Amino acid sequence: MRHTLLSIIMGMIALSNNPVSSQREVFRLFENCRWGKPNFDPCIKKAFNAVRPWFKTGLPQYNVAPFDPHKAAVVNQYRGDRDGLAGYHLQLLNVSEYGWSDSEVTKYKTDYKNNRIVYSQYFPEKSLDGAYSFMSKMFGQPRHVKGVWNLTLFDYSQTTTVTRVGEQGGLLKVRVEIDRIGDMKLHISDLFHGAKIIESIADFVINAMWQPSFPFIKPLINDLVSIAFTDIFNESFRYFPLHEVIH
């Protein structure tokens, strides 16, 4: 149970490209974090923030991919029934997410009973880019558009919940919830099949009017990010030997 829960924590650790020195450094950062002690959560929070300078390189000897940028090859989202009257399939491709090295973990809590950790994180600026494919059907009429997109979030914060299902080596489930967005800039190409003037107008409307519509699109964004993070965390941290770091 102890190592099963604690292995989730490695979802924040990424270190330098020298395997020996980086391993020793991360061990030292977490050496005062003792399981079950009253200061365990504050200790983990402090250590998470201490490893930020190494987010860009990952931990190659443990197959931990870099966190800055995050990389996701494919993220799929389905809504409705695309074979019926209405529905869509949104596919984000080759997604990169930047800004982790400048982020700060502001809250951290270990939920021992439910094999779970919960942490809040603040980003002065977070940016994402990639390609997209959007297939939809409205009243039986199909539509397919594809292109590239980029998004920048300012004064942004989120809360991430990571839960392990089962024992050591079990799948990790990740849920990300947006807490706050101070401002946002979004560009989506080819929504109107290359009509640049209409595309520029659409960019202006989206970036000027996103706040009133945000309560409606927030669940969709949370879902997309959670899907991506679940894949990323399982790839890098599902089998990480955390017992070598925290005792």
N, C-alpha and C positions, 0 to 999 in steps of 0.2 A: 504493500500500500504506500509506504513511504517513498520508494523510488518511482513507483507508478505515477504518483501525483507530482513529484518534483521534476520529473523529466519534461513536463509541460513547460516549465519555466524557461527552457532553452529557446523558446520562441523569440527571445530578445537578444541572444548572444551572438555576435559576429566579430571576429578578431583579425589580427594582422596576418600577413602572408608568410611569416616565418613560423613553421609549425611548432618548434620547440619553445621559442620565447613566447609566442602567443598563448600556448597552453599554460605555461607557468603564470603568465599575467592574469589570465582569467581565473585560475585557481586562487591567486592571491586576492583578487577582487571579491570573491565569494567566501573566503576562508573564515570570516567572522559570522557568517549566516548559519545558525545552528537550528536544525529541525526542532520545532515545538517550543523554542524560546520566545519570550515576550517581544523581543526586538526583531524577530525573523522577517516580518513583512517590511518594516522600515529598512532593514539591511538589504533585502532583495531590491527594493526600489532604488536605493543608493547605488548598488552595484550595476543595475540596469543602465542608469544614467552615466556611470563611469565608463561603460564599454562603447559609448557612442562614437568615439574617434575611429573605431575599427569596423563600423557598420559597412563600409564600402568594399571590404575585401573578403568577408566570409571566413569560414573555418574549414579549409579544404581537407584537412586530415580527418575530419569527422563528417564530410559531405554536407556541410552547412553552407548554403548559398549566401551570397552577399545580400544585405538588407537595403542598401542604398546604391543603386535602385533595386527595389523589388522587381522581380520578373515573373510574368505569367504568360504562358504561350497561348492559352485559350481560356476564355471565361464565357460560359453560356447562360442565358436567362430565357425562360419560356413563360409566356402568359397566355391564357385563353386557349382556344382551339383553332390552330392554323388550318385545319381541314374543314372547319365549319364556317360560321358567319364572321367571326372575328377572333384574332389572336396574333401573337408575334413570336419570333425567335431572334433575339439579339445576341450576337457573337462578337466579343472583343478579342482581338488578336495581337500578339506580341506587345503586351502591356508592360510599360515601365513606370515605376512610381518612385519619385525622388523626394528628399527632404528629411529622411530619417536621422541623418547625422546631426541635424539641428533641432531635433525634437526633444521633448522632456517628458518622462513619466512623472505624472503629478500625484497619482494614487495607485496603490497596489494592495491587493488582498488575496490571501490564500484561503480557499474554501475546502478544508480538509475532507469534510463529510461527503461532498459531491465530486471529489477528484477534479477540482476546478481552480483556475486562477482568474482574477478580474483586475485589469489595470486600465487607467485613463492616461491619455497621452496628448500633449499639446504640440502643435506644429506652427511656427510662425508663418511658414509657407510650405505647401505640399503641391507638387505638380505631377501629372500623369499624361502619358501619350500612348498612341498605338493606332491600330487599324480597326475597322468595324464592318460588320455585315448585318443588315437589318431586313428580315423577311417578315412580311405581315399580310394579313387578309382582313379586309373590312367589307362586310356585306357580300362576301364571296369573291371580292376582287383582290387578286394578289398584287403585291408590290415588293420589290427588292432593290435596296440601295446599299452601296458600300463606298467606303472612303477612309479617310484618316481623321483623327480627333486629338485634341489636347485640352487639358483642364488644369487650371491653377487655383488652389484654395488658399486664402489668406486668413490668418488668425483663426486657425482651425483646431478643433479638439474632437477626440473620439474615445469611446470605451470599448475595450476588447475583452471578450470572455472566451477562455480556452478550456475545454473539457475533454478529459480522456475517457473513452468508452472501453470498459473492461480493464484488464491488467496491463502490465508492462508490454509495450509493443502494440497496444490497442490503438484504434484510430483516434485522431484528435478532431474535435468539432470546434470550429471557430465562429464566433458571432461578433460582428463589428457594428456598433451603433454610433451614429454621428451625434455629438453633443452640441457643437456650435460651428458655424461658418461666419466669419466676419465679412468676407467678400469672395467673389468667384468670377473667373474668366473662363469661358468655354468656347471652343471653336469646333464645328463639325463640318467636314467637307462633303460635297457631292450629295447633300440631302435633296437638292433639286436638280440632280443630273447635270451639274457643272454650270448652272446659271449663277455666275459670280455676284451679280448685283443683288439677286434675291438671297443668296447665301450671306452676303454682308449685312443685309437687312435682318435676316434671321439671327445672326450673331448679335447684332445690336439689341434686338428684342429680348433674346434669351438672357443676355448679361445685364440688361436694365430691369427685367421683370422677374428674375429668378426667385426673389424672396417671397412674393405672394404665392407662388406655386410650390415652394419648397416643401410644405407639409404633405403634399400629395406625391412628390417624387422621392422624398426621403426614404420610404420603405423600399423602393426599387433600388436606390443606391446602396442602402444597407445590405440588401440581398446580394447584389453584384459583388461588393467588396468581401462579404462573408464567404461566398463561394470561392473567390480567388485565394483568400487567406487560408481557407481550409486545405486547399491543394498545396499551397506553399509550405505551410507548417508541417503537413504530413511528409512531404518530400524531404525536408531538412531535419526535422526534430523528432519524428516518431520513434526512432531507435537510438536517440542520443544517450550515451551512458552518463547521466547526470550524477550518479553516485560517486563518480570520480571527482566531481567539483564541489558538491555540497554534502556534508556529513551530518 
